[in-house]
Amino acid sequence: PTGNFGNILAAYYAKQMGVPIAKLICASNENKVLFDFFKTGVYDKNREFILTSSPSMDILISSNLERLIYTIAGQDAGKN
């Protein structure tokens, strides 16, 4: 489980540093906040929240996602 996106973000950084990782898989549950973001590009924290049997992924705000976006944007906080 990716939880707050920290584990997969660490793996992404490791891959960028040369660790031979072929594929990263972002798991989700019924809240699917990250799945929906990657599918649609829309990050909606004002959505229905569902309690599941995987509380580490019961989130509506993924604080580590901001770090990935910052990295992909070339570490330019002003980039749109």
Secondary structure, 3 states (H helix, E strand, C coil): CCCCCHHHHHHHHHHHCCCCCCCCCCCCCCCCHHHHHHHHCCCCCCCCCCCCCCHHHCCCCCCCHHHHHHHHCCCCCCCC
